[in-house]
């Protein structure tokens, strides 16, 4: 009996141990859940995710020499930053409309290099990020106001300026002396006097050469011959296409001069080469061109002048380019870091040496001789707060209309009256106050 009872207790103990082993422990369950959670948290991202976060695509539009320099600067950046940056140089003939189409289709690059005249349009259509979202450098104190003003819209700055390329007057001092002047005219009255002297002589065939296809050159010519508008000097809202009394007089003078104007296509075309040769030979007294073009064409008997900016901004057009970041980017911080590196002092010095496009950082002008900057750059370009005409979102389309009208007028297809009518029909939907 005792043996039988002992066997029952032994069987009961075995069953109890089996039940304990089969029951899940609360502590063991918690450990299991924590392990699963930790495994999910430290799981490495897929190769596709790493590639996406470590990659930037930059689209620019520039000549081969400048693009080669940008590639070198970009390689130096990648050597010290864990990111792959793809540079794409689109053809010179490609329009910004095609870039705009890419943005609409969601095929946007992370960073674009745009002419400043396009920045407000892209910003107003929601394609760009304001600089505060990606660029931590100060844009107000160090950057030229003439560059910064064109990038402002809706109380934000939408681009980081890279360079400036103002329109200048290249002239032959000996030719001017033949016309009774020691220096270039600086007012509408002085231009009237020069034109009068020119029309009374027969030795110099052409007074001025410019690119008929370039609307900003055409606009600069109107502003030069028309002088500063009294209306514009009141710092009231103005349009680049405002027909003042002075502008109308300038148009009439251009019509009078038309047989003595030379079409000068910028670049390496035969018209450009022939035009500059005429200038070197004394057959052309003055050429209106971008500073980078005049810099390439330097000649012993040649001087360059950039007219002092005025409060109206209607003196010479100041062309420029800026880096912008697409609103579709997933890597704004990395884009801002890359832009900062491409626009620092060392980069700007190299950029001017290679391209002839002037820097936008004021500090480089304070030691201009050490940085190799030209002597013709006036201090007012750096120090003056005014003198730059901001651009509106509608300017690209307006400039297309102005370009067609100007080309026809300079070629003699339409007269001065028709030209003024065409200009007056250009509706400026975005009138900006001069700052």
CORCORLIN-V156028 format. One line per field, one symbol per residue. ss: DSSP state (2 for helix, 1 for strand, 0 for the rest). phi: phi as a letter, one per 20 degrees, with the letter a starting at -180 (. if undefined). psi: psi as a letter, one per 30 degrees, with the letter a starting at -180 (. if undefined). A space follows every 50 residues. Layout:
# CORCORLIN-V156028
ss->???
phi->???
psi->???
This chain:
# CORCORLIN-V156028
ss->02222222222222222222220002222222222222222000002222 22201111110002222222222222222200011111100000022222 22220000001111122222222200010022200000000010222222 21100110011111111111102222220000000002222222222220 00000111110000222222222222000002220001000000222222 22222222221110000002222222222200011111112222220000 00111000000000000111111111000002222222222200222222 22222001001222220222200000002222200000000000222222 22222222220000022222222200000001000
phi->.fffffffffffffffffffffffeffffffffffffffffdffffgfff fffdccdddcbbfffffffffffffffffdcfbddedcdffgefefffff ffffemdfffccdcfgfeffffffeneceffffbddffdeeeegffefff eealmcddbdgdbcbfecdebdgfffffencebffcbffffgfffffffe ccedfcebdbefedfffffffffffemffffffflegcdgdfeeffffff ffffffegfdddfcffodffffffffffffenececcdbfgfffffegbg ebcccdfgfdffnecbfdfacbecdffefdcffffffffgffdfffffff fffedmeffdefgfefdfffemfffffffffeeffencegdefeggffff ffffffffffenfcefffffffffefeefcedffd
psi->eeeeeeeeeeeeeeeeeeeeefkkkeeeeeeeeeeeeeeeegkklleeee eefhkkkkkljlleeeeeeeeeeeeeeffgkikkjkkkjllefklfeeee eeeegghklekkjkkfffeeeeefggflklffffkglkfeefkkefeeef gkkhglkgljkelkilkljkljeeeeefggkfllkgleeeeeeeeeeefg lgejekekkljffjfeeeeeeeeeffakkeeefghlklkfgkjleeeeee eeeeeefefgkkkjkkbgleeeeeeeeeeefgfkekkjlleeeeeegkke hklkkjkkklfffidkkjllllklkkffkgheeeeeeeeeefgleeeeee eeeefgkllfkeffffheefggllffjlffeefkeagkjlklfgeeeeee eeeeeeeeeffgelaeeeeeeeeffjjjfjkkkk.
